């Protein structure tokens, strides 16, 4: 599959954090590296940077490992959904309330819904909300 898709930060962590990796997320990374477009809100980068720093502070990663992970992710090509920020105060907030998600997680759902894209995540609540909303999941 070389069609574009949406991934949340949990997938990004799996690409650089060995304990989070799975065959499924490795396959999505291969698809991305083979030319499939990956669409994310700009907050994806903030979530990744913050999550890796939190892991370092909890002594789960060294400074060098965190920097290597950030560098590896910086080499990947993403499409940033420019509309997601403007929609956060409306549709995204409504989706978050309806499905019991954070507004951050609802941003990925909103992009997948609006753009009619597949969604990849390791977050069970987000996956359930996507199924209830009719979003196709990467598999």
N, C-alpha and C positions, 0 to 999 in steps of 0.2 A: 504494500500500500504506500503510495507516494502522495496521497492527498494530505492537505494540511490538517493539523489537529491541535487541540489545546492540552497543555499539561499544567498541573499545579506545582507548587514548591516541593511537595512530597516526592514527586518524580525527580525533580532536580537533585534533591538530596540523595536519592538512590543512585544517581549517576556518579556521585563522587564520594559517597559514604558507604563503604563496603557492607556494613551490617544492615543497610536498608535496601541493598540491591536484590533484584529478582530477575529471573529469566525474561519475564514480561517487560520490565522497565528497560532491561538491556536491549531487547528487541526494538523498543520505541526509540532508544538512542541510535541504534543502527539505522532505523528508518529516517531519522532526522539527518544523520550524517550522509545518507544516500539521496538527500534532496527533498524529503518531505518537509513542508513548512510547518513550523511550530509557532503557534500564536499564544501570546501571554499578555496580561496587563503589566504595566510598568512596575507594579508592586511586586511582581515575581522576583525581581532582582533584589529588592529590599528584604523580602522574606528569606531568600537564600543567604544573603550576606549576614543577616541577623541570626539565622539558625546556625550557621557555621561558627559564628563568633560565640554564641551560647554554648555550643558543643565544646569549643576550645576552653571556655571558662569553666566548664564542668569537667575538664581534663579528659574529654573523650577524643579530642584531636590536639595535636601540637600546633604551634603557630605555623610551622613550615607546612604541615598537612593542610591547614585551613587556607593558607596562601596558594598552595598548589591546586586545591579544589576550586578556589575562586578563579585562578588563571585558566584552568581547564574549561570551566563553564563560560568564561569570557571569550573563548575561541569559537564557541558554537554560535550559529546564526538563528536569531529569533525574529519574528515579526511582532512588534509591540502594537497592541490594539489601542489606538489613540482615543477611541470613543469611551473606553471603559471608565475613565475618571469622571467624565461628565455624567455618566449614567448611574454612578454610585449613589447619588442622593435620591434617585427614583427607583427604577426597576431593580437594581441590585439590592438595595435595602429591603425592598418588598420580598424578593426571593429569599434573602437571609431570614427575614421574619417568618415567612411561610414554612421554610424547611428547617428552621432551628440551626442555621449556619452562622458563622461569622460573616461580616460583610466582605472580608478578604476572600473567603472560600466561595461565597456567592458570586464574586467577580468572575471566576473561572466558569461557573455554571452559566452566567449571563452571556459571556462571550460565546460559549458553545451553542447556546440557544439561538442567539441573534445571528451568528454566522453559519449555523447548521453544520457544525463540526463535531467530530468525535472528541471525547474527553478522556484523558488519562489521569488517574490519581490513585494513591494508596490510602486515601482518607475515606473510611467507610461511610461517614455521614454525607460527604459530598457525593459519593457514588450512589447512595440511596436516593438522594435528592435528584440527581441526574436521571436515574431510572424513572422516578415518579414524574419527571418533567418531559420525558420522551427523548432525552439526549442519548445518542448512541455512545457506547463506551468502547474504548480501545480494548482489544483482547488478544 
